[in-house]
Amino acid sequence: MTLSAADYDEQGTKLCERALVTVIGDAGFWGRSLYLVGGLVPRYLVGPVSPPAPAHVGSRDVDLAVAFAVDGFDATGYETLERNLRDGGFTQAPNEGDPEFRWRRTVEGRDLVLEFLCDTDEVPEGRNFKPRSGAGSRFQAFNVAGVRLLPVDHRPVEIEAERLDEGGLSRVPVRIAGLAPFVTLKIRAFVDRHHDKDAYDLVYTLLNYADGPGGAGSAIAASPVIGDALVIDALERVRERFAEPGHDGPASYARFLGSGLGEDAVARLRNEAVEAVRIAMAAVDRAMGTP
């Protein structure tokens, strides 16, 4: 199913925030090994925007990365996290076709989805990793190259939301992906699966980052992971996929936002995506002294 901006709403996004606050809030010490990635991140990287800039559409699910390889997230951590998820009413892979790294719960008639990612050499990229844990544990995470960047480049934010199950208002510290890891993970996801939302998240963040695409490019260049081979490769992929209005990046961005709009509006959206990436990448090059 191809989703567009019309399929996202503030109620769904707030529900994701409530789940995030509940899960992180219950993780205790192990919450320091959990990082928010995916479609909720632009909401916090960019922050509130002023008209005429539109607010980010939000997300329909919550992606959490488990940085066990760096932070020493051991069997006790997995077992604690798994127990807290089950206590919180989440079920691991309840639907036919669900991968084992996906957890679901129905709240207020909506399907709430949590997915866990990791970065490990113990299984090939794109495979599920099952940590060594106690007997009977089924906890798994999806192996994604780039998650290892998060402990090095992330942003701490505090998110306030109503906990699930009438648990009351709570404010919890959450580590969100820094801009360079976010762009790296987003462009790799887009290339792998061609979801229009991935192109939208990437372009929206560049457009609305502090000081616009130029500020985003400068921030990427200043990242402590800018020299990592994954980041270098990702930036080249961004340039390639958004080089011209007819390329797949601008086409996906325009399709996500342009449902029901005329051809001229869609063409403007394509050009907007190309220009945002061009300005951001030019700022990266200037900061890095690249001709």
BATORRO-630844 format. One record per residue (C-alpha): residue number from 1; y, x, z; chain. Coordinates in steps of 0.2 Angstrom, whole numbers. Last residue first. Layout:
BEGIN
+-----+-------+-------+-------+---+
!   k !    yy !    xx !    zz ! c !
+-----+-------+-------+-------+---+
! NUM !     Y !     X !     Z ! A !
...
+-----+-------+-------+-------+---+
//
This chain:
BEGIN
+-----+-------+-------+-------+---+
!   k !    yy !    xx !    zz ! c !
+-----+-------+-------+-------+---+
! 291 !   108 !   179 !   -24 ! A !
! 290 !   100 !   178 !    -7 ! A !
! 289 !   111 !   184 !     8 ! A !
! 288 !   100 !   173 !    20 ! A !
! 287 !   115 !   163 !    25 ! A !
! 286 !   121 !   160 !     7 ! A !
! 285 !   103 !   156 !     2 ! A !
! 284 !   100 !   143 !    15 ! A !
! 283 !   117 !   136 !    11 ! A !
! 282 !   112 !   134 !    -7 ! A !
! 281 !    96 !   126 !    -2 ! A !
! 280 !   106 !   113 !     8 ! A !
! 279 !   118 !   110 !    -6 ! A !
! 278 !   104 !   108 !   -19 ! A !
! 277 !    93 !    97 !    -8 ! A !
! 276 !   107 !    85 !    -5 ! A !
! 275 !   112 !    85 !   -23 ! A !
! 274 !    95 !    81 !   -29 ! A !
! 273 !    93 !    67 !   -17 ! A !
! 272 !   109 !    59 !   -21 ! A !
! 271 !   105 !    60 !   -40 ! A !
! 270 !    90 !    50 !   -37 ! A !
! 269 !    99 !    37 !   -27 ! A !
! 268 !   113 !    36 !   -40 ! A !
! 267 !    99 !    32 !   -53 ! A !
! 266 !    92 !    19 !   -42 ! A !
! 265 !   109 !    11 !   -40 ! A !
! 264 !   112 !    11 !   -59 ! A !
! 263 !    94 !     4 !   -63 ! A !
! 262 !    97 !   -11 !   -51 ! A !
! 261 !    92 !   -14 !   -34 ! A !
! 260 !    77 !   -24 !   -28 ! A !
! 259 !    68 !   -10 !   -20 ! A !
! 258 !    80 !     5 !   -21 ! A !
! 257 !    77 !    14 !    -4 ! A !
! 256 !    59 !    19 !    -5 ! A !
! 255 !    59 !    20 !   -24 ! A !
! 254 !    75 !    31 !   -24 ! A !
! 253 !    67 !    44 !   -12 ! A !
! 252 !    50 !    43 !   -21 ! A !
! 251 !    59 !    47 !   -38 ! A !
! 250 !    70 !    60 !   -30 ! A !
! 249 !    54 !    69 !   -25 ! A !
! 248 !    44 !    66 !   -40 ! A !
! 247 !    55 !    74 !   -53 ! A !
! 246 !    66 !    64 !   -64 ! A !
! 245 !    82 !    67 !   -55 ! A !
! 244 !    80 !    86 !   -56 ! A !
! 243 !    76 !   100 !   -44 ! A !
! 242 !    69 !    90 !   -30 ! A !
! 241 !    51 !    94 !   -31 ! A !
! 240 !    54 !   112 !   -35 ! A !
! 239 !    67 !   116 !   -23 ! A !
! 238 !    57 !   107 !    -9 ! A !
! 237 !    42 !   117 !   -14 ! A !
! 236 !    51 !   133 !   -13 ! A !
! 235 !    57 !   129 !     4 ! A !
! 234 !    39 !   125 !    10 ! A !
! 233 !    33 !   142 !     4 ! A !
! 232 !    46 !   151 !    14 ! A !
! 231 !    42 !   140 !    29 ! A !
! 230 !    24 !   143 !    28 ! A !
! 229 !    26 !   162 !    25 ! A !
! 228 !    36 !   163 !    41 ! A !
! 227 !    53 !   172 !    39 ! A !
! 226 !    63 !   156 !    44 ! A !
! 225 !    53 !   154 !    60 ! A !
! 224 !    67 !   158 !    72 ! A !
! 223 !    78 !   146 !    63 ! A !
! 222 !    95 !   151 !    58 ! A !
! 221 !    92 !   148 !    39 ! A !
! 220 !    86 !   131 !    43 ! A !
! 219 !   102 !   128 !    53 ! A !
! 218 !   113 !   134 !    39 ! A !
! 217 !   104 !   123 !    26 ! A !
! 216 !   106 !   108 !    38 ! A !
! 215 !   125 !   112 !    39 ! A !
! 214 !   126 !   112 !    21 ! A !
! 213 !   117 !    96 !    19 ! A !
! 212 !   129 !    87 !    31 ! A !
! 211 !   140 !    95 !    44 ! A !
! 210 !   128 !    89 !    57 ! A !
! 209 !   112 !    82 !    49 ! A !
! 208 !   115 !    66 !    39 ! A !
! 207 !   111 !    71 !    21 ! A !
! 206 !    97 !    84 !    26 ! A !
! 205 !    89 !    72 !    37 ! A !
! 204 !    90 !    57 !    25 ! A !
! 203 !    82 !    69 !    11 ! A !
! 202 !    67 !    74 !    22 ! A !
! 201 !    64 !    56 !    29 ! A !
! 200 !    66 !    48 !    12 ! A !
! 199 !    54 !    60 !     3 ! A !
! 198 !    41 !    57 !    17 ! A !
! 197 !    43 !    38 !    16 ! A !
! 196 !    39 !    38 !    -2 ! A !
! 195 !    21 !    44 !     2 ! A !
! 194 !    15 !    57 !   -11 ! A !
! 193 !    -1 !    62 !    -1 ! A !
! 192 !    -2 !    81 !    -1 ! A !
! 191 !    15 !    86 !    -9 ! A !
! 190 !    24 !    74 !     3 ! A !
! 189 !    14 !    80 !    18 ! A !
! 188 !    18 !    98 !    13 ! A !
! 187 !    37 !    93 !    11 ! A !
! 186 !    37 !    85 !    28 ! A !
! 185 !    28 !    98 !    38 ! A !
! 184 !    40 !   112 !    32 ! A !
! 183 !    55 !   101 !    33 ! A !
! 182 !    51 !    97 !    51 ! A !
! 181 !    46 !   115 !    55 ! A !
! 180 !    64 !   121 !    49 ! A !
! 179 !    73 !   106 !    58 ! A !
! 178 !    65 !   109 !    75 ! A !
! 177 !    51 !    97 !    79 ! A !
! 176 !    54 !    86 !    94 ! A !
! 175 !    50 !    91 !   112 ! A !
! 174 !    51 !    75 !   123 ! A !
! 173 !    59 !    74 !   140 ! A !
! 172 !    56 !    57 !   148 ! A !
! 171 !    68 !    42 !   153 ! A !
! 170 !    60 !    27 !   160 ! A !
! 169 !    63 !     8 !   160 ! A !
! 168 !    50 !    -3 !   168 ! A !
! 167 !    31 !    -3 !   167 ! A !
! 166 !    31 !   -20 !   159 ! A !
! 165 !    14 !   -16 !   151 ! A !
! 164 !    22 !    -2 !   140 ! A !
! 163 !    36 !     8 !   146 ! A !
! 162 !    54 !     2 !   142 ! A !
! 161 !    64 !    16 !   134 ! A !
! 160 !    74 !    32 !   137 ! A !
! 159 !    71 !    47 !   127 ! A !
! 158 !    77 !    64 !   133 ! A !
! 157 !    78 !    78 !   120 ! A !
! 156 !    71 !    96 !   119 ! A !
! 155 !    72 !   103 !   101 ! A !
! 154 !    58 !   113 !    93 ! A !
! 153 !    56 !   130 !    85 ! A !
! 152 !    44 !   142 !    92 ! A !
! 151 !    32 !   130 !   100 ! A !
! 150 !    33 !   120 !    84 ! A !
! 149 !    28 !   133 !    72 ! A !
! 148 !    10 !   132 !    76 ! A !
! 147 !    10 !   114 !    69 ! A !
! 146 !    13 !   122 !    52 ! A !
! 145 !    -4 !   120 !    44 ! A !
! 144 !   -12 !   104 !    49 ! A !
! 143 !   -28 !   101 !    57 ! A !
! 142 !   -31 !    83 !    62 ! A !
! 141 !   -34 !    81 !    81 ! A !
! 140 !   -49 !    75 !    90 ! A !
! 139 !   -54 !    68 !   107 ! A !
! 138 !   -72 !    62 !   108 ! A !
! 137 !   -76 !    67 !   125 ! A !
! 136 !   -94 !    63 !   130 ! A !
! 135 !   -98 !    80 !   140 ! A !
! 134 !   -82 !    89 !   144 ! A !
! 133 !   -71 !    98 !   132 ! A !
! 132 !   -72 !   110 !   117 ! A !
! 131 !   -59 !   104 !   106 ! A !
! 130 !   -64 !    92 !    91 ! A !
! 129 !   -54 !    97 !    75 ! A !
! 128 !   -53 !    85 !    61 ! A !
! 127 !   -51 !    93 !    44 ! A !
! 126 !   -36 !    95 !    32 ! A !
! 125 !   -35 !   113 !    35 ! A !
! 124 !   -52 !   121 !    38 ! A !
! 123 !   -59 !   121 !    55 ! A !
! 122 !   -58 !   135 !    69 ! A !
! 121 !   -42 !   142 !    62 ! A !
! 120 !   -31 !   130 !    71 ! A !
! 119 !   -16 !   119 !    70 ! A !
! 118 !   -15 !   102 !    78 ! A !
! 117 !   -11 !    84 !    74 ! A !
! 116 !   -13 !    68 !    84 ! A !
! 115 !   -10 !    50 !    78 ! A !
! 114 !    -4 !    35 !    88 ! A !
! 113 !    -3 !    18 !    80 ! A !
! 112 !     4 !     2 !    87 ! A !
! 111 !    -2 !   -14 !    78 ! A !
! 110 !    10 !   -27 !    81 ! A !
! 109 !     7 !   -44 !    90 ! A !
! 108 !    18 !   -40 !   105 ! A !
! 107 !     7 !   -24 !   107 ! A !
! 106 !    -9 !   -21 !    98 ! A !
! 105 !   -16 !    -4 !   102 ! A !
! 104 !   -22 !    10 !    91 ! A !
! 103 !   -28 !    28 !    92 ! A !
! 102 !   -30 !    40 !    76 ! A !
! 101 !   -37 !    57 !    77 ! A !
! 100 !   -55 !    50 !    74 ! A !
!  99 !   -50 !    44 !    57 ! A !
!  98 !   -49 !    25 !    55 ! A !
!  97 !   -60 !    19 !    40 ! A !
!  96 !   -66 !     4 !    49 ! A !
!  95 !   -54 !     0 !    63 ! A !
!  94 !   -56 !     6 !    82 ! A !
!  93 !   -52 !    24 !    79 ! A !
!  92 !   -49 !    28 !    97 ! A !
!  91 !   -43 !    13 !   107 ! A !
!  90 !   -27 !    13 !   117 ! A !
!  89 !   -24 !     2 !   132 ! A !
!  88 !   -15 !    14 !   143 ! A !
!  87 !   -30 !    18 !   153 ! A !
!  86 !   -38 !    24 !   137 ! A !
!  85 !   -23 !    35 !   132 ! A !
!  84 !   -22 !    42 !   150 ! A !
!  83 !   -41 !    46 !   149 ! A !
!  82 !   -39 !    55 !   133 ! A !
!  81 !   -24 !    65 !   138 ! A !
!  80 !   -33 !    70 !   154 ! A !
!  79 !   -48 !    75 !   145 ! A !
!  78 !   -38 !    85 !   132 ! A !
!  77 !   -28 !    94 !   146 ! A !
!  76 !   -44 !    98 !   156 ! A !
!  75 !   -52 !   105 !   140 ! A !
!  74 !   -38 !   118 !   137 ! A !
!  73 !   -20 !   117 !   130 ! A !
!  72 !   -17 !   136 !   131 ! A !
!  71 !     1 !   134 !   124 ! A !
!  70 !    -1 !   143 !   107 ! A !
!  69 !   -18 !   137 !   101 ! A !
!  68 !   -16 !   120 !   110 ! A !
!  67 !     0 !   115 !   101 ! A !
!  66 !    -5 !    96 !   101 ! A !
!  65 !     6 !    88 !    88 ! A !
!  64 !    11 !    69 !    91 ! A !
!  63 !    14 !    57 !    77 ! A !
!  62 !    19 !    40 !    82 ! A !
!  61 !    18 !    25 !    70 ! A !
!  60 !    29 !    12 !    61 ! A !
!  59 !    44 !    23 !    60 ! A !
!  58 !    63 !    22 !    60 ! A !
!  57 !    74 !    16 !    46 ! A !
!  56 !    87 !    30 !    49 ! A !
!  55 !   105 !    22 !    52 ! A !
!  54 !   116 !    20 !    36 ! A !
!  53 !   131 !    31 !    33 ! A !
!  52 !   146 !    20 !    30 ! A !
!  51 !   147 !    20 !    45 ! A !
!  50 !   144 !    32 !    59 ! A !
!  49 !   128 !    40 !    63 ! A !
!  48 !   118 !    42 !    79 ! A !
!  47 !   107 !    57 !    81 ! A !
!  46 !   102 !    68 !    66 ! A !
!  45 !    87 !    77 !    74 ! A !
!  44 !    84 !    62 !    85 ! A !
!  43 !    81 !    48 !    73 ! A !
!  42 !    75 !    61 !    60 ! A !
!  41 !    60 !    64 !    71 ! A !
!  40 !    53 !    46 !    72 ! A !
!  39 !    44 !    48 !    55 ! A !
!  38 !    33 !    63 !    58 ! A !
!  37 !    33 !    76 !    72 ! A !
!  36 !    34 !    74 !    91 ! A !
!  35 !    27 !    89 !   101 ! A !
!  34 !    14 !    89 !   115 ! A !
!  33 !    10 !   105 !   124 ! A !
!  32 !    23 !   102 !   138 ! A !
!  31 !    16 !    85 !   141 ! A !
!  30 !     1 !    94 !   148 ! A !
!  29 !    10 !    95 !   165 ! A !
!  28 !    11 !    77 !   166 ! A !
!  27 !     4 !    67 !   152 ! A !
!  26 !     9 !    50 !   159 ! A !
!  25 !    27 !    51 !   154 ! A !
!  24 !    22 !    58 !   137 ! A !
!  23 !    11 !    43 !   133 ! A !
!  22 !    23 !    30 !   140 ! A !
!  21 !    39 !    37 !   133 ! A !
!  20 !    30 !    38 !   116 ! A !
!  19 !    23 !    21 !   117 ! A !
!  18 !    40 !    14 !   121 ! A !
!  17 !    48 !    24 !   107 ! A !
!  16 !    35 !    17 !    95 ! A !
!  15 !    40 !    -1 !   100 ! A !
!  14 !    58 !     3 !    98 ! A !
!  13 !    54 !     8 !    80 ! A !
!  12 !    44 !    -8 !    77 ! A !
!  11 !    59 !   -19 !    84 ! A !
!  10 !    72 !    -9 !    74 ! A !
!   9 !    64 !   -13 !    57 ! A !
!   8 !    53 !    -5 !    43 ! A !
!   7 !    45 !   -14 !    29 ! A !
!   6 !    62 !   -16 !    20 ! A !
!   5 !    64 !     3 !    18 ! A !
!   4 !    49 !     3 !     6 ! A !
!   3 !    30 !     4 !     9 ! A !
!   2 !    17 !     7 !    -5 ! A !
!   1 !     0 !     0 !     0 ! A !
+-----+-------+-------+-------+---+
//
